[in-house]
Amino acid sequence: MSGRDRVYYRKSSGEIVVEKDGRELAVYPSTEALVETHIKGILAKDHRDLAQVRDIMRKYRPADRKH
């Protein structure tokens, strides 16, 4: 990441914002949505094992949604 690249929490809305070169690339409603989106990208690119993806998702799922 360069000096103008960052990921931050927008307190007013609770969103996670990804910026590159000072421009918004993506806005996610939660950290879970950010992680889920990136895992789907990994799957599309690398065809990862589904069990491994589920394990990663469990680690980032908010405590109130764990089963």
N, C-alpha and C positions, 0 to 999 in steps of 0.2 A: 504494500500500500504506500502511496505517496503521502505527502503532508496534507493533501486535501481529500484523502479517502478516509471514510469513517463509518462506523455503525453506532447508532445512538438510540436512546429511549426518549420518545417525545412524551413528556410527562402530562401535557394537557389532554392528550387523547389515548395514552397508553400504547401507542404504536412503536414499532421498531423500524428505524429508517436506515437505509443503506445509501451512502453517497460515494461518488467517484468524481474526482476533479471538481468538487464543490457542487455537483448536480445530483439530485435524487435519482437513484436507479430503481429503487423499490421501497415500498412501504408495506409492512406486515402488521396485522392486528394484534399479534402476540409473538412471543419467542417460539412457541410451539408451531405456529404457522411458518415462521422463517425456517426452522429446522426441517419441518415436513417438506417444504418446497425444495430445499437443497438436497434432501435425501432422494426425492423423486428425480432430481437432476442427475444425481450420482447413479441411480438405477438406470436411467435412460442412457447414460454414457457408458457405464461399466457393467451393467447387468449383475449387480451384486446379489448375494444370497438374501432371500426374503427374511429368513430368521434373524440374520444380522441386522437388517433394517428395523425389524420389530424391536429388537433389543435396544437399538439406538433411540428409537421413538419413546420407549418406556423411560429412558433416562431423562428425557427432556419434557415429558408430559407433566403438566402441573399436578401437584399432589392431590388436589380435589377431584381429578379425573382418573386417577390410577385405579385399576381393577385388580 
